[in-house]
Amino acid sequence: MKTMSAAIPAAARRSRSVQWIDGDWRPARSDSALPVVDPATGLTLAEVPAGGRADADAAVAAAVRAFPAWSATPLGERLRYLDRLAELLDQHADTMAGVLTAETGMPVTLARHAQVSFGVGALRSCVEAAREHAWEQRIGNSLVRSEGAGAAGCITPWNAPLALNLQKVPAALAAGCTVVLKPSELAPLSSYLLAELIARTDLPPGVFNLVCGTGPQAGEALAAHPEIAVVSLTGSLRAGRRVSELAAPRAARVNLELGGKSASLVLPDADLDAAVAATVHQANFNTGQVCFAWSRLLVPADRYDEAVAVAAGTAGALRVGDPWDPATQVGPLIHRASAERVRGILDDAIAGGATLVTGGEVPPGAPGGGYLTPAVLAGPPPRARAVVEEVFGPVVVVLPYADEDDAVRIANDTDYGLSGAVWSGSVEHATVIASRLRTGRVDVNGAPFNMRAPFGGYKSSGNGRELGAWGLAAFCETKAIQFPSAEEGLRLGSAAV
């Protein structure tokens, strides 16, 4: 396997020693640096600041100063900045996709469509939702208003940095919040490029700020800061618990989008071949490093062997390789340690009696990095780690069920509840089953992604929602202004605010 390292854009090879604070690039308060490693080779691409409390404090102070003027800025004007950002992202889409591939190992074709195009779509969808949002409602003698909550801390992970940044930051800005963004130190380069584009929109100083550093340093300083009104985190359950602990003393609002262990439930009347193949493809999206992966495939017991064979054939046909090759479907994991962890989970399942039908191997000629071929596990013990833990790698576990009640029981037998799928020859029947699943989103028969619908989970998959009106509400406080009578409210309401 040969990598096309020459394709890496200059923006992904440029080290930074600055943070974007109060409308300017400012030297980081720490001299320490963090390496950004190319997942395809294991080689260092660039270095970024190991920011900490001092950087977070400066960024929050800037956001707090900017909040009164920004929250009072008319909605249409706030949205014009976001429209301009969407235009700039379109103009620099190829460069952004290249930076994303370099820092995450996501195949470049996927980065262009699933991160850049998706992210810009999410941004534009946010603008549309904001224009339609009921910012004021008259209820009896009350005027009920949605208002920006204050300075917001947005903490995002490495697996899909641009897409997740654009699910949070535009919603916060549209709502009237100011923002401090803390990207993952494993993949921060696209966030630096995003900050450069935001700077070109001439957004007022302090409205958007970027601080790079580790979670225990910069992230915790942000979550614990007494002047951060809202913390929005996408990350692990462990990170979500820690952020909640830090925000609890001041009762700050915390929105969490955490892990998943989602089930794809194939009903007896479904097209088995199509449903199984679609599940395997979805579960290997971004090398399985997505929270919404359908990593548990549930099939009728009397068709189990058939389903395992289809899953193995589909997984085995996926092209693993250089992320710069447009034909590659599955790239490397984020680093070698991640690949070793996934392999350990597979080994535990095999030791417990499971069969590794295909995959789970380092492909021949892999140039370092964290490559693993897509794996299919059959017959695992019910409480094997591969069955109950979020693997975050290219692994599908095939599980048999006796009847529909058993299938629903298995699907719900997890601490998580983020996503899932139901496949059936009857959409009506699939909807009945979907309503019984304890999860935040269910796709019926491979339904397309809807950016205006809420995304988020039940149980340990988090709280709150992103996208659409729900994404805006995550950054809003609700105020009721009371008038002596409903008639006076109608007459005085708008003038009173």
DAURUR-V964402 format. One record per helix or strand of 3 or more residues. SS is the DSSP state (H for helix, E for strand). FROM is the first residue (numbers start at 1). LEN is the number of residues. If there is no record, write none. Layout:
ss & from & len
SS & FROM & LEN
SS & FROM & LEN
//
This chain:
ss & from & len
H & 5 & 3
H & 10 & 3
E & 18 & 4
E & 24 & 4
E & 33 & 5
E & 44 & 6
H & 53 & 20
H & 75 & 17
H & 93 & 12
H & 108 & 25
E & 136 & 4
E & 142 & 7
E & 151 & 5
H & 161 & 15
E & 178 & 5
H & 189 & 11
E & 208 & 3
H & 215 & 10
E & 230 & 5
H & 237 & 12
E & 253 & 5
E & 263 & 4
H & 272 & 12
H & 285 & 4
E & 296 & 5
H & 301 & 17
H & 336 & 16
E & 355 & 4
E & 375 & 4
H & 385 & 4
E & 395 & 7
H & 404 & 9
E & 420 & 4
H & 427 & 8
H & 468 & 6
E & 476 & 7
H & 486 & 11
//
